[in-house]
Amino acid sequence: YQGSTNSCINNNSNSSNNGLEVIKRSSSSNSSSSRSSSSSGSNSRSSSSSSNSTSIKSSNSTISSSTGIVVVKLVVFKSVAVVVLVVVKVIMEKVVILRVVVVVVVVVVVVVVVVVVVVEVVVIVGVLVEVVVLAVI
């Protein structure tokens, strides 16, 4: 009986060692796969967050560039409007026939300036809405 017990113990110890090795191998492969999957998950998360920050940064630069463009356009339109008004004043004093033409030209210029400014404001508001939506997401 002792001999059979020893053989059973030996068999159990051998089989348990083999079983432990198999368990260790499977757990190490599982842990490595879970680590790789978690690291790939963190990589995907970091890449998505970096893409969000990049898009927000690009939107911010778009806002600043759009604002700069609007400011430049407003300055240009203001100077053009001053020149047009001076020319209109001179023409109105010198030539009576051209008054109707000058009034039409001035109205067209004012309408174009207003349309361009409204379009620029709509673009800036659209970019701001996009930035707010991206920030919320």
MODELLER restraints for C-alpha pairs under 7 A, 6 or more apart:
rsr = mdl.restraints
at = mdl.atoms
rsr.add(forms.Gaussian(group=physical.xy_distance, feature=features.Distance(at['CA:56:A'], at['CA:131:A']), mean=6.19, stdev=0.5))
rsr.add(forms.Gaussian(group=physical.xy_distance, feature=features.Distance(at['CA:59:A'], at['CA:127:A']), mean=6.78, stdev=0.5))
rsr.add(forms.Gaussian(group=physical.xy_distance, feature=features.Distance(at['CA:59:A'], at['CA:131:A']), mean=6.35, stdev=0.5))
rsr.add(forms.Gaussian(group=physical.xy_distance, feature=features.Distance(at['CA:63:A'], at['CA:124:A']), mean=6.43, stdev=0.5))
rsr.add(forms.Gaussian(group=physical.xy_distance, feature=features.Distance(at['CA:63:A'], at['CA:127:A']), mean=6.54, stdev=0.5))
rsr.add(forms.Gaussian(group=physical.xy_distance, feature=features.Distance(at['CA:66:A'], at['CA:124:A']), mean=6.62, stdev=0.5))
rsr.add(forms.Gaussian(group=physical.xy_distance, feature=features.Distance(at['CA:70:A'], at['CA:120:A']), mean=6.52, stdev=0.5))
rsr.add(forms.Gaussian(group=physical.xy_distance, feature=features.Distance(at['CA:77:A'], at['CA:113:A']), mean=6.89, stdev=0.5))
rsr.add(forms.Gaussian(group=physical.xy_distance, feature=features.Distance(at['CA:88:A'], at['CA:102:A']), mean=6.44, stdev=0.5))
rsr.add(forms.Gaussian(group=physical.xy_distance, feature=features.Distance(at['CA:92:A'], at['CA:99:A']), mean=6.00, stdev=0.5))
